[in-house]
Amino acid sequence: MNAYAVEIQASTGYEFKSQTFTIVVDAPKGYDQAERRGIRRAIERAAEWNAEHPEAITPRLTDTSAYRVVSIRAHVDDVAVAPATPVVAGRHGATLVVAVDLNAVLDALGQQTKR
């Protein structure tokens, strides 16, 4: 599991905005690396936006203190989903079977305990 969805909150310079945005990063070393790469990518995006909008009254901030990570989670494309099989509902309802890559789960749990 190398891809992480990093949810980031930007600052106005005085306070953090209420909106967040998500950046997908490749981080083979886990959550700490995903956090650093997410912030770095947010700064790159801000610099790109500033270059494309030189007439903007308030340019986007391009320093590390202007962004903070709100959450980090495994990217959806990394989760393997088994094909659905029809299940007949019994008198107490239907049964849902979910297939998860056990190695990915153990990897994620190992990364969380290292944090």
Contacts in CASP RR format, 6 or more apart in sequence:
PFRMAT RR
TARGET T0000
AUTHOR 0000-0000-0000
METHOD contacts of the structure
MODEL  1
MNAYAVEIQASTGYEFKSQTFTIVVDAPKGYDQAERRGIRRAIERAAEWN
AEHPEAITPRLTDTSAYRVVSIRAHVDDVAVAPATPVVAGRHGATLVVAV
DLNAVLDALGQQTKR
1 74 0 8 1.000
1 78 0 8 1.000
1 104 0 8 1.000
1 107 0 8 1.000
1 108 0 8 1.000
2 26 0 8 1.000
2 27 0 8 1.000
2 28 0 8 1.000
2 78 0 8 1.000
3 24 0 8 1.000
3 25 0 8 1.000
3 26 0 8 1.000
3 27 0 8 1.000
3 74 0 8 1.000
3 75 0 8 1.000
3 77 0 8 1.000
3 78 0 8 1.000
4 24 0 8 1.000
4 25 0 8 1.000
4 27 0 8 1.000
4 30 0 8 1.000
4 31 0 8 1.000
4 34 0 8 1.000
4 72 0 8 1.000
4 73 0 8 1.000
4 74 0 8 1.000
4 75 0 8 1.000
5 22 0 8 1.000
5 23 0 8 1.000
5 24 0 8 1.000
5 72 0 8 1.000
5 73 0 8 1.000
5 74 0 8 1.000
5 75 0 8 1.000
5 76 0 8 1.000
6 22 0 8 1.000
6 23 0 8 1.000
6 24 0 8 1.000
6 25 0 8 1.000
6 34 0 8 1.000
6 35 0 8 1.000
6 37 0 8 1.000
6 38 0 8 1.000
6 69 0 8 1.000
6 71 0 8 1.000
6 72 0 8 1.000
7 20 0 8 1.000
7 21 0 8 1.000
7 22 0 8 1.000
7 69 0 8 1.000
7 70 0 8 1.000
7 71 0 8 1.000
7 72 0 8 1.000
7 73 0 8 1.000
8 20 0 8 1.000
8 21 0 8 1.000
8 22 0 8 1.000
8 23 0 8 1.000
8 38 0 8 1.000
8 39 0 8 1.000
8 42 0 8 1.000
8 67 0 8 1.000
8 68 0 8 1.000
8 69 0 8 1.000
8 70 0 8 1.000
9 16 0 8 1.000
9 17 0 8 1.000
9 19 0 8 1.000
9 20 0 8 1.000
9 67 0 8 1.000
9 68 0 8 1.000
9 69 0 8 1.000
9 70 0 8 1.000
10 16 0 8 1.000
10 17 0 8 1.000
10 19 0 8 1.000
10 21 0 8 1.000
10 42 0 8 1.000
10 46 0 8 1.000
10 60 0 8 1.000
10 61 0 8 1.000
10 66 0 8 1.000
10 67 0 8 1.000
11 17 0 8 1.000
11 61 0 8 1.000
11 65 0 8 1.000
11 66 0 8 1.000
11 67 0 8 1.000
11 68 0 8 1.000
13 61 0 8 1.000
13 66 0 8 1.000
16 68 0 8 1.000
20 70 0 8 1.000
21 42 0 8 1.000
23 38 0 8 1.000
23 41 0 8 1.000
23 42 0 8 1.000
23 45 0 8 1.000
24 75 0 8 1.000
25 34 0 8 1.000
25 37 0 8 1.000
25 38 0 8 1.000
25 41 0 8 1.000
26 37 0 8 1.000
27 33 0 8 1.000
27 34 0 8 1.000
27 37 0 8 1.000
30 111 0 8 1.000
31 72 0 8 1.000
31 111 0 8 1.000
31 112 0 8 1.000
31 114 0 8 1.000
31 115 0 8 1.000
32 115 0 8 1.000
34 72 0 8 1.000
35 69 0 8 1.000
35 72 0 8 1.000
38 69 0 8 1.000
39 64 0 8 1.000
39 67 0 8 1.000
39 69 0 8 1.000
42 67 0 8 1.000
43 62 0 8 1.000
43 63 0 8 1.000
43 64 0 8 1.000
43 66 0 8 1.000
43 67 0 8 1.000
46 60 0 8 1.000
46 61 0 8 1.000
46 62 0 8 1.000
46 66 0 8 1.000
47 60 0 8 1.000
47 62 0 8 1.000
49 60 0 8 1.000
50 56 0 8 1.000
50 59 0 8 1.000
50 60 0 8 1.000
50 62 0 8 1.000
53 59 0 8 1.000
61 67 0 8 1.000
74 104 0 8 1.000
74 108 0 8 1.000
78 104 0 8 1.000
79 100 0 8 1.000
79 101 0 8 1.000
79 104 0 8 1.000
80 99 0 8 1.000
80 100 0 8 1.000
80 101 0 8 1.000
80 104 0 8 1.000
81 99 0 8 1.000
82 97 0 8 1.000
82 99 0 8 1.000
85 97 0 8 1.000
87 94 0 8 1.000
87 95 0 8 1.000
87 96 0 8 1.000
87 97 0 8 1.000
88 94 0 8 1.000
END
